[in-house]
């Protein structure tokens, strides 16, 4: 859910959240863009 059309892979959780745009700052920016 929320991951763009790419194959998943493993790695450190924080790095993956950043790569897929799922950190709180990226989510906040996406919401602000919609509003």
Buried (B, 14 or more C-beta within 10 A) or exposed (E): EEEEEEEEEEEEEEEBBEEBBBBEEBEEEEEEEEE
